[in-house]
Every structure is written in C-alpha cells, then in structure tokens.
Amino acid sequence: MLSVKISTKHQIVVPSAVRRELHLEPGDRLTVEVREGEIVLRPRPEKASERLRGLGKGLYGDPVEYVRRLRDEWEDRRRERDALVGR
C-alpha cells in the first residue's frame, strides 16, 4: 500500500505509480471527498457537465415517479385556479 506524508504547508505528493496509472499531469485537478473517515481523491473531469453528473442522485427517488407527481400537483393547482376564476 502506498502512503504519502503531509508537508509543513499541508501538501501531499501523489506517488508516481498512481500518477502514471491515472495519467495525471502537472496542473490536473483532483476532487477531495471525506467518506466515513477516509480521504478519497479522484481525477476531476474537465467538463463541468461531467463534474455535476450524479449530483443529487437519490434525492427524489425514481425520477419518472417524481416528475409524474409534479405534473399531478401542477394539474391539481390548475384545476383549483380555474375553479376560483370560474371557468
């Protein structure tokens, strides 16, 4: 298992074997995540759309059912509004 040491400036060096395997170059960015007391480093995708992929995953359950519920709510509100207006 590879290890790194934190410098006095709180910096670490990614071991060369890891840099080669992941094709990391100077200037590349890594995302940092703390998960269950562990630090997880991942290469950061260049495109913003790739970085956002999966954000919020699971917050709404099944996306199809969520959209259906929203549409039903909107339709109910439209009916209530139409009833108030007298249509």
PyMOL Python script that loads the backbone (N, CA, C, O; Angstrom):
from pymol import cmd

cmd.read_pdbstr("""\
ATOM      1  N   MET A   1       0.850  -1.169   0.000  1.00  0.00           N
ATOM      2  CA  MET A   1       0.000   0.000   0.000  1.00  0.00           C
ATOM      3  C   MET A   1       0.900   1.239   0.000  1.00  0.00           C
ATOM      4  O   MET A   1       1.875   1.315   0.747  1.00  0.00           O
ATOM      5  N   LEU A   2       0.557   2.190  -0.841  1.00  0.00           N
ATOM      6  CA  LEU A   2       1.318   3.430  -0.926  1.00  0.00           C
ATOM      7  C   LEU A   2       0.897   4.375   0.189  1.00  0.00           C
ATOM      8  O   LEU A   2      -0.232   4.314   0.676  1.00  0.00           O
ATOM      9  N   SER A   3       1.814   5.247   0.589  1.00  0.00           N
ATOM     10  CA  SER A   3       1.465   6.260   1.582  1.00  0.00           C
ATOM     11  C   SER A   3       2.102   7.578   1.182  1.00  0.00           C
ATOM     12  O   SER A   3       3.040   7.614   0.385  1.00  0.00           O
ATOM     13  N   VAL A   4       1.580   8.666   1.747  1.00  0.00           N
ATOM     14  CA  VAL A   4       2.114   9.994   1.496  1.00  0.00           C
ATOM     15  C   VAL A   4       2.293  10.691   2.841  1.00  0.00           C
ATOM     16  O   VAL A   4       1.673  10.317   3.837  1.00  0.00           O
ATOM     17  N   LYS A   5       3.141  11.698   2.852  1.00  0.00           N
ATOM     18  CA  LYS A   5       3.386  12.466   4.064  1.00  0.00           C
ATOM     19  C   LYS A   5       2.890  13.889   3.836  1.00  0.00           C
ATOM     20  O   LYS A   5       3.101  14.458   2.765  1.00  0.00           O
ATOM     21  N   ILE A   6       2.239  14.458   4.830  1.00  0.00           N
ATOM     22  CA  ILE A   6       1.765  15.834   4.737  1.00  0.00           C
ATOM     23  C   ILE A   6       2.922  16.753   5.118  1.00  0.00           C
ATOM     24  O   ILE A   6       3.533  16.601   6.175  1.00  0.00           O
ATOM     25  N   SER A   7       3.212  17.719   4.229  1.00  0.00           N
ATOM     26  CA  SER A   7       4.319  18.639   4.478  1.00  0.00           C
ATOM     27  C   SER A   7       3.913  19.703   5.493  1.00  0.00           C
ATOM     28  O   SER A   7       2.761  19.766   5.921  1.00  0.00           O
ATOM     29  N   THR A   8       4.879  20.536   5.869  1.00  0.00           N
ATOM     30  CA  THR A   8       4.594  21.621   6.813  1.00  0.00           C
ATOM     31  C   THR A   8       3.602  22.613   6.226  1.00  0.00           C
ATOM     32  O   THR A   8       2.960  23.357   6.967  1.00  0.00           O
ATOM     33  N   LYS A   9       3.469  22.631   4.898  1.00  0.00           N
ATOM     34  CA  LYS A   9       2.484  23.501   4.239  1.00  0.00           C
ATOM     35  C   LYS A   9       1.177  22.751   3.951  1.00  0.00           C
ATOM     36  O   LYS A   9       0.342  23.230   3.185  1.00  0.00           O
ATOM     37  N   HIS A  10       1.003  21.580   4.563  1.00  0.00           N
ATOM     38  CA  HIS A  10      -0.190  20.742   4.418  1.00  0.00           C
ATOM     39  C   HIS A  10      -0.370  20.241   2.992  1.00  0.00           C
ATOM     40  O   HIS A  10      -1.500  20.080   2.531  1.00  0.00           O
ATOM     41  N   GLN A  11       0.721  19.994   2.295  1.00  0.00           N
ATOM     42  CA  GLN A  11       0.678  19.482   0.931  1.00  0.00           C
ATOM     43  C   GLN A  11       1.073  18.015   0.933  1.00  0.00           C
ATOM     44  O   GLN A  11       1.785  17.544   1.821  1.00  0.00           O
ATOM     45  N   ILE A  12       0.590  17.295  -0.091  1.00  0.00           N
ATOM     46  CA  ILE A  12       0.997  15.901  -0.277  1.00  0.00           C
ATOM     47  C   ILE A  12       1.505  15.742  -1.706  1.00  0.00           C
ATOM     48  O   ILE A  12       1.212  16.567  -2.572  1.00  0.00           O
ATOM     49  N   VAL A  13       2.261  14.686  -1.944  1.00  0.00           N
ATOM     50  CA  VAL A  13       2.742  14.355  -3.282  1.00  0.00           C
ATOM     51  C   VAL A  13       2.061  13.051  -3.687  1.00  0.00           C
ATOM     52  O   VAL A  13       2.109  12.060  -2.958  1.00  0.00           O
ATOM     53  N   VAL A  14       1.431  13.064  -4.848  1.00  0.00           N
ATOM     54  CA  VAL A  14       0.802  11.843  -5.362  1.00  0.00           C
ATOM     55  C   VAL A  14       1.926  10.956  -5.898  1.00  0.00           C
ATOM     56  O   VAL A  14       2.704  11.396  -6.745  1.00  0.00           O
ATOM     57  N   PRO A  15       2.022   9.720  -5.419  1.00  0.00           N
ATOM     58  CA  PRO A  15       3.101   8.838  -5.858  1.00  0.00           C
ATOM     59  C   PRO A  15       3.125   8.665  -7.382  1.00  0.00           C
ATOM     60  O   PRO A  15       2.080   8.659  -8.033  1.00  0.00           O
ATOM     61  N   SER A  16       4.320   8.526  -7.931  1.00  0.00           N
ATOM     62  CA  SER A  16       4.488   8.450  -9.388  1.00  0.00           C
ATOM     63  C   SER A  16       3.727   7.266  -9.989  1.00  0.00           C
ATOM     64  O   SER A  16       3.203   7.377 -11.097  1.00  0.00           O
ATOM     65  N   ALA A  17       3.657   6.139  -9.280  1.00  0.00           N
ATOM     66  CA  ALA A  17       2.928   4.978  -9.810  1.00  0.00           C
ATOM     67  C   ALA A  17       1.448   5.323 -10.008  1.00  0.00           C
ATOM     68  O   ALA A  17       0.832   4.903 -10.987  1.00  0.00           O
ATOM     69  N   VAL A  18       0.897   6.076  -9.086  1.00  0.00           N
ATOM     70  CA  VAL A  18      -0.510   6.486  -9.188  1.00  0.00           C
ATOM     71  C   VAL A  18      -0.674   7.491 -10.325  1.00  0.00           C
ATOM     72  O   VAL A  18      -1.620   7.396 -11.106  1.00  0.00           O
ATOM     73  N   ARG A  19       0.243   8.453 -10.420  1.00  0.00           N
ATOM     74  CA  ARG A  19       0.173   9.453 -11.494  1.00  0.00           C
ATOM     75  C   ARG A  19       0.222   8.787 -12.864  1.00  0.00           C
ATOM     76  O   ARG A  19      -0.520   9.160 -13.772  1.00  0.00           O
ATOM     77  N   ARG A  20       1.103   7.797 -13.003  1.00  0.00           N
ATOM     78  CA  ARG A  20       1.200   7.090 -14.296  1.00  0.00           C
ATOM     79  C   ARG A  20      -0.073   6.308 -14.595  1.00  0.00           C
ATOM     80  O   ARG A  20      -0.593   6.360 -15.710  1.00  0.00           O
ATOM     81  N   GLU A  21      -0.572   5.585 -13.599  1.00  0.00           N
ATOM     82  CA  GLU A  21      -1.764   4.753 -13.815  1.00  0.00           C
ATOM     83  C   GLU A  21      -2.979   5.587 -14.185  1.00  0.00           C
ATOM     84  O   GLU A  21      -3.787   5.173 -15.016  1.00  0.00           O
ATOM     85  N   LEU A  22      -3.116   6.770 -13.571  1.00  0.00           N
ATOM     86  CA  LEU A  22      -4.278   7.622 -13.823  1.00  0.00           C
ATOM     87  C   LEU A  22      -3.996   8.694 -14.863  1.00  0.00           C
ATOM     88  O   LEU A  22      -4.857   9.528 -15.143  1.00  0.00           O
ATOM     89  N   HIS A  23      -2.795   8.681 -15.441  1.00  0.00           N
ATOM     90  CA  HIS A  23      -2.397   9.647 -16.479  1.00  0.00           C
ATOM     91  C   HIS A  23      -2.538  11.082 -15.973  1.00  0.00           C
ATOM     92  O   HIS A  23      -3.045  11.949 -16.684  1.00  0.00           O
ATOM     93  N   LEU A  24      -2.089  11.327 -14.748  1.00  0.00           N
ATOM     94  CA  LEU A  24      -2.154  12.664 -14.172  1.00  0.00           C
ATOM     95  C   LEU A  24      -0.950  13.476 -14.626  1.00  0.00           C
ATOM     96  O   LEU A  24       0.176  12.981 -14.664  1.00  0.00           O
ATOM     97  N   GLU A  25      -1.208  14.717 -14.966  1.00  0.00           N
ATOM     98  CA  GLU A  25      -0.166  15.635 -15.435  1.00  0.00           C
ATOM     99  C   GLU A  25      -0.125  16.856 -14.519  1.00  0.00           C
ATOM    100  O   GLU A  25      -1.098  17.135 -13.819  1.00  0.00           O
ATOM    101  N   PRO A  26       0.995  17.589 -14.516  1.00  0.00           N
ATOM    102  CA  PRO A  26       1.043  18.823 -13.729  1.00  0.00           C
ATOM    103  C   PRO A  26      -0.109  19.756 -14.121  1.00  0.00           C
ATOM    104  O   PRO A  26      -0.385  19.950 -15.305  1.00  0.00           O
ATOM    105  N   GLY A  27      -0.764  20.319 -13.130  1.00  0.00           N
ATOM    106  CA  GLY A  27      -1.890  21.216 -13.382  1.00  0.00           C
ATOM    107  C   GLY A  27      -3.239  20.515 -13.340  1.00  0.00           C
ATOM    108  O   GLY A  27      -4.267  21.185 -13.238  1.00  0.00           O
ATOM    109  N   ASP A  28      -3.270  19.179 -13.416  1.00  0.00           N
ATOM    110  CA  ASP A  28      -4.534  18.451 -13.303  1.00  0.00           C
ATOM    111  C   ASP A  28      -5.107  18.671 -11.907  1.00  0.00           C
ATOM    112  O   ASP A  28      -4.368  18.879 -10.945  1.00  0.00           O
ATOM    113  N   ARG A  29      -6.411  18.623 -11.814  1.00  0.00           N
ATOM    114  CA  ARG A  29      -7.076  18.804 -10.529  1.00  0.00           C
ATOM    115  C   ARG A  29      -7.651  17.481 -10.050  1.00  0.00           C
ATOM    116  O   ARG A  29      -8.017  16.616 -10.846  1.00  0.00           O
ATOM    117  N   LEU A  30      -7.723  17.344  -8.733  1.00  0.00           N
ATOM    118  CA  LEU A  30      -8.334  16.184  -8.099  1.00  0.00           C
ATOM    119  C   LEU A  30      -9.488  16.668  -7.231  1.00  0.00           C
ATOM    120  O   LEU A  30      -9.412  17.743  -6.635  1.00  0.00           O
ATOM    121  N   THR A  31     -10.557  15.875  -7.158  1.00  0.00           N
ATOM    122  CA  THR A  31     -11.624  16.174  -6.215  1.00  0.00           C
ATOM    123  C   THR A  31     -11.273  15.475  -4.904  1.00  0.00           C
ATOM    124  O   THR A  31     -10.663  14.406  -4.897  1.00  0.00           O
ATOM    125  N   VAL A  32     -11.668  16.097  -3.804  1.00  0.00           N
ATOM    126  CA  VAL A  32     -11.377  15.559  -2.478  1.00  0.00           C
ATOM    127  C   VAL A  32     -12.701  15.325  -1.776  1.00  0.00           C
ATOM    128  O   VAL A  32     -13.548  16.215  -1.713  1.00  0.00           O
ATOM    129  N   GLU A  33     -12.871  14.130  -1.254  1.00  0.00           N
ATOM    130  CA  GLU A  33     -14.108  13.773  -0.551  1.00  0.00           C
ATOM    131  C   GLU A  33     -13.738  13.045   0.731  1.00  0.00           C
ATOM    132  O   GLU A  33     -12.835  12.208   0.737  1.00  0.00           O
ATOM    133  N   VAL A  34     -14.426  13.359   1.805  1.00  0.00           N
ATOM    134  CA  VAL A  34     -14.250  12.622   3.050  1.00  0.00           C
ATOM    135  C   VAL A  34     -15.429  11.685   3.162  1.00  0.00           C
ATOM    136  O   VAL A  34     -16.581  12.119   3.194  1.00  0.00           O
ATOM    137  N   ARG A  35     -15.139  10.398   3.221  1.00  0.00           N
ATOM    138  CA  ARG A  35     -16.192   9.388   3.272  1.00  0.00           C
ATOM    139  C   ARG A  35     -15.890   8.413   4.403  1.00  0.00           C
ATOM    140  O   ARG A  35     -14.913   7.665   4.347  1.00  0.00           O
ATOM    141  N   GLU A  36     -16.732   8.427   5.424  1.00  0.00           N
ATOM    142  CA  GLU A  36     -16.593   7.523   6.572  1.00  0.00           C
ATOM    143  C   GLU A  36     -15.182   7.575   7.153  1.00  0.00           C
ATOM    144  O   GLU A  36     -14.571   6.538   7.411  1.00  0.00           O
ATOM    145  N   GLY A  37     -14.673   8.780   7.356  1.00  0.00           N
ATOM    146  CA  GLY A  37     -13.365   8.951   7.972  1.00  0.00           C
ATOM    147  C   GLY A  37     -12.183   8.716   7.052  1.00  0.00           C
ATOM    148  O   GLY A  37     -11.042   8.704   7.514  1.00  0.00           O
ATOM    149  N   GLU A  38     -12.423   8.530   5.769  1.00  0.00           N
ATOM    150  CA  GLU A  38     -11.352   8.315   4.801  1.00  0.00           C
ATOM    151  C   GLU A  38     -11.328   9.446   3.788  1.00  0.00           C
ATOM    152  O   GLU A  38     -12.366  10.029   3.476  1.00  0.00           O
ATOM    153  N   ILE A  39     -10.149   9.756   3.277  1.00  0.00           N
ATOM    154  CA  ILE A  39      -9.997  10.770   2.241  1.00  0.00           C
ATOM    155  C   ILE A  39      -9.986  10.060   0.901  1.00  0.00           C
ATOM    156  O   ILE A  39      -9.212   9.125   0.692  1.00  0.00           O
ATOM    157  N   VAL A  40     -10.846  10.505  -0.009  1.00  0.00           N
ATOM    158  CA  VAL A  40     -10.915   9.919  -1.344  1.00  0.00           C
ATOM    159  C   VAL A  40     -10.522  11.001  -2.350  1.00  0.00           C
ATOM    160  O   VAL A  40     -11.149  12.059  -2.403  1.00  0.00           O
ATOM    161  N   LEU A  41      -9.493  10.737  -3.141  1.00  0.00           N
ATOM    162  CA  LEU A  41      -9.048  11.647  -4.197  1.00  0.00           C
ATOM    163  C   LEU A  41      -9.412  11.028  -5.532  1.00  0.00           C
ATOM    164  O   LEU A  41      -9.178   9.842  -5.764  1.00  0.00           O
ATOM    165  N   ARG A  42      -9.993  11.850  -6.419  1.00  0.00           N
ATOM    166  CA  ARG A  42     -10.338  11.376  -7.763  1.00  0.00           C
ATOM    167  C   ARG A  42      -9.925  12.423  -8.781  1.00  0.00           C
ATOM    168  O   ARG A  42      -9.982  13.620  -8.499  1.00  0.00           O
ATOM    169  N   PRO A  43      -9.508  11.980  -9.969  1.00  0.00           N
ATOM    170  CA  PRO A  43      -9.255  12.974 -11.022  1.00  0.00           C
ATOM    171  C   PRO A  43     -10.540  13.744 -11.292  1.00  0.00           C
ATOM    172  O   PRO A  43     -11.615  13.157 -11.414  1.00  0.00           O
ATOM    173  N   ARG A  44     -10.415  15.059 -11.384  1.00  0.00           N
ATOM    174  CA  ARG A  44     -11.583  15.908 -11.636  1.00  0.00           C
ATOM    175  C   ARG A  44     -11.828  15.996 -13.136  1.00  0.00           C
ATOM    176  O   ARG A  44     -10.924  16.365 -13.884  1.00  0.00           O
ATOM    177  N   PRO A  45     -13.036  15.663 -13.589  1.00  0.00           N
ATOM    178  CA  PRO A  45     -13.337  15.774 -15.017  1.00  0.00           C
ATOM    179  C   PRO A  45     -13.173  17.214 -15.489  1.00  0.00           C
ATOM    180  O   PRO A  45     -13.451  18.156 -14.747  1.00  0.00           O
ATOM    181  N   GLU A  46     -12.724  17.372 -16.716  1.00  0.00           N
ATOM    182  CA  GLU A  46     -12.505  18.706 -17.272  1.00  0.00           C
ATOM    183  C   GLU A  46     -13.820  19.444 -17.509  1.00  0.00           C
ATOM    184  O   GLU A  46     -13.925  20.637 -17.228  1.00  0.00           O
ATOM    185  N   LYS A  47     -14.827  18.729 -18.029  1.00  0.00           N
ATOM    186  CA  LYS A  47     -16.095  19.369 -18.372  1.00  0.00           C
ATOM    187  C   LYS A  47     -16.967  19.517 -17.130  1.00  0.00           C
ATOM    188  O   LYS A  47     -17.108  18.584 -16.339  1.00  0.00           O
ATOM    189  N   ALA A  48     -17.550  20.707 -16.970  1.00  0.00           N
ATOM    190  CA  ALA A  48     -18.424  20.960 -15.823  1.00  0.00           C
ATOM    191  C   ALA A  48     -19.593  19.984 -15.799  1.00  0.00           C
ATOM    192  O   ALA A  48     -20.014  19.550 -14.727  1.00  0.00           O
ATOM    193  N   SER A  49     -20.121  19.634 -16.966  1.00  0.00           N
ATOM    194  CA  SER A  49     -21.260  18.718 -17.017  1.00  0.00           C
ATOM    195  C   SER A  49     -20.889  17.347 -16.445  1.00  0.00           C
ATOM    196  O   SER A  49     -21.718  16.689 -15.817  1.00  0.00           O
ATOM    197  N   GLU A  50     -19.651  16.923 -16.662  1.00  0.00           N
ATOM    198  CA  GLU A  50     -19.207  15.641 -16.108  1.00  0.00           C
ATOM    199  C   GLU A  50     -19.023  15.735 -14.593  1.00  0.00           C
ATOM    200  O   GLU A  50     -19.272  14.770 -13.869  1.00  0.00           O
ATOM    201  N   ARG A  51     -18.580  16.918 -14.115  1.00  0.00           N
ATOM    202  CA  ARG A  51     -18.403  17.092 -12.676  1.00  0.00           C
ATOM    203  C   ARG A  51     -19.736  17.086 -11.952  1.00  0.00           C
ATOM    204  O   ARG A  51     -19.800  16.689 -10.788  1.00  0.00           O
ATOM    205  N   LEU A  52     -20.807  17.518 -12.615  1.00  0.00           N
ATOM    206  CA  LEU A  52     -22.122  17.590 -11.988  1.00  0.00           C
ATOM    207  C   LEU A  52     -22.906  16.290 -12.081  1.00  0.00           C
ATOM    208  O   LEU A  52     -23.917  16.126 -11.398  1.00  0.00           O
ATOM    209  N   ARG A  53     -22.452  15.367 -12.919  1.00  0.00           N
ATOM    210  CA  ARG A  53     -23.170  14.104 -13.111  1.00  0.00           C
ATOM    211  C   ARG A  53     -23.337  13.379 -11.778  1.00  0.00           C
ATOM    212  O   ARG A  53     -22.377  13.205 -11.027  1.00  0.00           O
ATOM    213  N   GLY A  54     -24.549  12.966 -11.499  1.00  0.00           N
ATOM    214  CA  GLY A  54     -24.841  12.217 -10.282  1.00  0.00           C
ATOM    215  C   GLY A  54     -25.142  13.094  -9.078  1.00  0.00           C
ATOM    216  O   GLY A  54     -25.509  12.581  -8.021  1.00  0.00           O
ATOM    217  N   LEU A  55     -24.992  14.409  -9.218  1.00  0.00           N
ATOM    218  CA  LEU A  55     -25.273  15.305  -8.117  1.00  0.00           C
ATOM    219  C   LEU A  55     -26.760  15.218  -7.781  1.00  0.00           C
ATOM    220  O   LEU A  55     -27.604  15.369  -8.664  1.00  0.00           O
ATOM    221  N   GLY A  56     -27.074  14.982  -6.551  1.00  0.00           N
ATOM    222  CA  GLY A  56     -28.468  14.877  -6.127  1.00  0.00           C
ATOM    223  C   GLY A  56     -29.077  13.505  -6.384  1.00  0.00           C
ATOM    224  O   GLY A  56     -30.273  13.300  -6.175  1.00  0.00           O
ATOM    225  N   LYS A  57     -28.260  12.580  -6.833  1.00  0.00           N
ATOM    226  CA  LYS A  57     -28.763  11.238  -7.144  1.00  0.00           C
ATOM    227  C   LYS A  57     -29.411  10.622  -5.910  1.00  0.00           C
ATOM    228  O   LYS A  57     -28.816  10.586  -4.833  1.00  0.00           O
ATOM    229  N   GLY A  58     -30.606  10.151  -6.079  1.00  0.00           N
ATOM    230  CA  GLY A  58     -31.318   9.503  -4.994  1.00  0.00           C
ATOM    231  C   GLY A  58     -32.134  10.442  -4.115  1.00  0.00           C
ATOM    232  O   GLY A  58     -32.860   9.985  -3.233  1.00  0.00           O
ATOM    233  N   LEU A  59     -32.027  11.742  -4.342  1.00  0.00           N
ATOM    234  CA  LEU A  59     -32.777  12.681  -3.505  1.00  0.00           C
ATOM    235  C   LEU A  59     -34.274  12.584  -3.734  1.00  0.00           C
ATOM    236  O   LEU A  59     -35.058  12.813  -2.812  1.00  0.00           O
ATOM    237  N   TYR A  60     -34.676  12.254  -4.933  1.00  0.00           N
ATOM    238  CA  TYR A  60     -36.089  12.266  -5.280  1.00  0.00           C
ATOM    239  C   TYR A  60     -36.638  10.874  -5.558  1.00  0.00           C
ATOM    240  O   TYR A  60     -37.770  10.740  -6.022  1.00  0.00           O
ATOM    241  N   GLY A  61     -35.868   9.853  -5.287  1.00  0.00           N
ATOM    242  CA  GLY A  61     -36.318   8.504  -5.590  1.00  0.00           C
ATOM    243  C   GLY A  61     -36.294   8.270  -7.087  1.00  0.00           C
ATOM    244  O   GLY A  61     -35.381   8.724  -7.778  1.00  0.00           O
ATOM    245  N   ASP A  62     -37.288   7.566  -7.588  1.00  0.00           N
ATOM    246  CA  ASP A  62     -37.384   7.283  -9.022  1.00  0.00           C
ATOM    247  C   ASP A  62     -37.711   8.577  -9.768  1.00  0.00           C
ATOM    248  O   ASP A  62     -38.748   9.187  -9.510  1.00  0.00           O
ATOM    249  N   PRO A  63     -36.842   9.005 -10.691  1.00  0.00           N
ATOM    250  CA  PRO A  63     -37.085  10.286 -11.379  1.00  0.00           C
ATOM    251  C   PRO A  63     -38.389  10.320 -12.156  1.00  0.00           C
ATOM    252  O   PRO A  63     -39.040  11.363 -12.218  1.00  0.00           O
ATOM    253  N   VAL A  64     -38.785   9.202 -12.751  1.00  0.00           N
ATOM    254  CA  VAL A  64     -40.030   9.168 -13.526  1.00  0.00           C
ATOM    255  C   VAL A  64     -41.218   9.399 -12.593  1.00  0.00           C
ATOM    256  O   VAL A  64     -42.114  10.180 -12.911  1.00  0.00           O
ATOM    257  N   GLU A  65     -41.228   8.729 -11.456  1.00  0.00           N
ATOM    258  CA  GLU A  65     -42.320   8.901 -10.494  1.00  0.00           C
ATOM    259  C   GLU A  65     -42.326  10.316  -9.934  1.00  0.00           C
ATOM    260  O   GLU A  65     -43.391  10.892  -9.712  1.00  0.00           O
ATOM    261  N   TYR A  66     -41.152  10.875  -9.707  1.00  0.00           N
ATOM    262  CA  TYR A  66     -41.062  12.242  -9.191  1.00  0.00           C
ATOM    263  C   TYR A  66     -41.685  13.232 -10.176  1.00  0.00           C
ATOM    264  O   TYR A  66     -42.460  14.099  -9.774  1.00  0.00           O
ATOM    265  N   VAL A  67     -41.355  13.109 -11.448  1.00  0.00           N
ATOM    266  CA  VAL A  67     -41.903  14.014 -12.464  1.00  0.00           C
ATOM    267  C   VAL A  67     -43.414  13.821 -12.580  1.00  0.00           C
ATOM    268  O   VAL A  67     -44.149  14.793 -12.749  1.00  0.00           O
ATOM    269  N   ARG A  68     -43.878  12.589 -12.492  1.00  0.00           N
ATOM    270  CA  ARG A  68     -45.322  12.340 -12.543  1.00  0.00           C
ATOM    271  C   ARG A  68     -46.039  13.015 -11.376  1.00  0.00           C
ATOM    272  O   ARG A  68     -47.105  13.607 -11.548  1.00  0.00           O
ATOM    273  N   ARG A  69     -45.437  12.919 -10.179  1.00  0.00           N
ATOM    274  CA  ARG A  69     -46.036  13.574  -9.013  1.00  0.00           C
ATOM    275  C   ARG A  69     -46.087  15.085  -9.212  1.00  0.00           C
ATOM    276  O   ARG A  69     -47.092  15.721  -8.895  1.00  0.00           O
ATOM    277  N   LEU A  70     -45.014  15.657  -9.733  1.00  0.00           N
ATOM    278  CA  LEU A  70     -45.006  17.090 -10.005  1.00  0.00           C
ATOM    279  C   LEU A  70     -46.098  17.476 -10.989  1.00  0.00           C
ATOM    280  O   LEU A  70     -46.814  18.454 -10.774  1.00  0.00           O
ATOM    281  N   ARG A  71     -46.226  16.714 -12.064  1.00  0.00           N
ATOM    282  CA  ARG A  71     -47.256  17.019 -13.057  1.00  0.00           C
ATOM    283  C   ARG A  71     -48.646  16.934 -12.453  1.00  0.00           C
ATOM    284  O   ARG A  71     -49.503  17.771 -12.736  1.00  0.00           O
ATOM    285  N   ASP A  72     -48.873  15.917 -11.616  1.00  0.00           N
ATOM    286  CA  ASP A  72     -50.177  15.785 -10.958  1.00  0.00           C
ATOM    287  C   ASP A  72     -50.459  16.983 -10.056  1.00  0.00           C
ATOM    288  O   ASP A  72     -51.575  17.502 -10.038  1.00  0.00           O
ATOM    289  N   GLU A  73     -49.441  17.423  -9.303  1.00  0.00           N
ATOM    290  CA  GLU A  73     -49.615  18.591  -8.440  1.00  0.00           C
ATOM    291  C   GLU A  73     -49.934  19.832  -9.261  1.00  0.00           C
ATOM    292  O   GLU A  73     -50.825  20.601  -8.900  1.00  0.00           O
ATOM    293  N   TRP A  74     -49.222  20.034 -10.354  1.00  0.00           N
ATOM    294  CA  TRP A  74     -49.460  21.194 -11.216  1.00  0.00           C
ATOM    295  C   TRP A  74     -50.874  21.161 -11.794  1.00  0.00           C
ATOM    296  O   TRP A  74     -51.555  22.184 -11.866  1.00  0.00           O
ATOM    297  N   GLU A  75     -51.296  19.978 -12.200  1.00  0.00           N
ATOM    298  CA  GLU A  75     -52.637  19.831 -12.760  1.00  0.00           C
ATOM    299  C   GLU A  75     -53.689  20.123 -11.694  1.00  0.00           C
ATOM    300  O   GLU A  75     -54.686  20.782 -11.987  1.00  0.00           O
ATOM    301  N   ASP A  76     -53.490  19.647 -10.463  1.00  0.00           N
ATOM    302  CA  ASP A  76     -54.421  19.934  -9.368  1.00  0.00           C
ATOM    303  C   ASP A  76     -54.498  21.435  -9.103  1.00  0.00           C
ATOM    304  O   ASP A  76     -55.583  21.985  -8.915  1.00  0.00           O
ATOM    305  N   ARG A  77     -53.344  22.089  -9.088  1.00  0.00           N
ATOM    306  CA  ARG A  77     -53.328  23.542  -8.861  1.00  0.00           C
ATOM    307  C   ARG A  77     -54.032  24.284  -9.990  1.00  0.00           C
ATOM    308  O   ARG A  77     -54.735  25.265  -9.746  1.00  0.00           O
ATOM    309  N   ARG A  78     -53.845  23.821 -11.225  1.00  0.00           N
ATOM    310  CA  ARG A  78     -54.513  24.462 -12.365  1.00  0.00           C
ATOM    311  C   ARG A  78     -56.015  24.343 -12.221  1.00  0.00           C
ATOM    312  O   ARG A  78     -56.746  25.306 -12.455  1.00  0.00           O
ATOM    313  N   ARG A  79     -56.485  23.149 -11.832  1.00  0.00           N
ATOM    314  CA  ARG A  79     -57.929  22.951 -11.633  1.00  0.00           C
ATOM    315  C   ARG A  79     -58.469  23.858 -10.545  1.00  0.00           C
ATOM    316  O   ARG A  79     -59.525  24.470 -10.709  1.00  0.00           O
ATOM    317  N   GLU A  80     -57.738  23.949  -9.413  1.00  0.00           N
ATOM    318  CA  GLU A  80     -58.172  24.822  -8.322  1.00  0.00           C
ATOM    319  C   GLU A  80     -58.224  26.275  -8.775  1.00  0.00           C
ATOM    320  O   GLU A  80     -59.173  26.993  -8.460  1.00  0.00           O
ATOM    321  N   ARG A  81     -57.212  26.707  -9.511  1.00  0.00           N
ATOM    322  CA  ARG A  81     -57.161  28.087 -10.000  1.00  0.00           C
ATOM    323  C   ARG A  81     -58.325  28.341 -10.968  1.00  0.00           C
ATOM    324  O   ARG A  81     -58.984  29.378 -10.888  1.00  0.00           O
ATOM    325  N   ASP A  82     -58.575  27.393 -11.883  1.00  0.00           N
ATOM    326  CA  ASP A  82     -59.665  27.551 -12.822  1.00  0.00           C
ATOM    327  C   ASP A  82     -61.015  27.602 -12.108  1.00  0.00           C
ATOM    328  O   ASP A  82     -61.907  28.344 -12.517  1.00  0.00           O
ATOM    329  N   ALA A  83     -61.167  26.813 -11.040  1.00  0.00           N
ATOM    330  CA  ALA A  83     -62.416  26.819 -10.269  1.00  0.00           C
ATOM    331  C   ALA A  83     -62.616  28.159  -9.580  1.00  0.00           C
ATOM    332  O   ALA A  83     -63.742  28.649  -9.497  1.00  0.00           O
ATOM    333  N   LEU A  84     -61.547  28.751  -9.089  1.00  0.00           N
ATOM    334  CA  LEU A  84     -61.643  30.046  -8.428  1.00  0.00           C
ATOM    335  C   LEU A  84     -61.974  31.165  -9.408  1.00  0.00           C
ATOM    336  O   LEU A  84     -62.711  32.096  -9.084  1.00  0.00           O
ATOM    337  N   VAL A  85     -61.421  31.058 -10.599  1.00  0.00           N
ATOM    338  CA  VAL A  85     -61.645  32.088 -11.633  1.00  0.00           C
ATOM    339  C   VAL A  85     -63.039  31.923 -12.225  1.00  0.00           C
ATOM    340  O   VAL A  85     -63.600  32.881 -12.757  1.00  0.00           O
ATOM    341  N   GLY A  86     -63.601  30.730 -12.141  1.00  0.00           N
ATOM    342  CA  GLY A  86     -64.956  30.490 -12.636  1.00  0.00           C
ATOM    343  C   GLY A  86     -65.009  29.963 -14.057  1.00  0.00           C
ATOM    344  O   GLY A  86     -65.962  30.238 -14.786  1.00  0.00           O
ATOM    345  N   ARG A  87     -64.044  29.245 -14.441  1.00  0.00           N
ATOM    346  CA  ARG A  87     -64.042  28.696 -15.816  1.00  0.00           C
ATOM    347  C   ARG A  87     -64.832  27.433 -15.881  1.00  0.00           C
ATOM    348  O   ARG A  87     -64.945  26.829 -16.947  1.00  0.00           O
TER     349      ARG A  87
END
""", "prot")
cmd.dss("prot")
cmd.show_as("cartoon", "prot")
cmd.util.cbc("prot")
cmd.orient("prot")
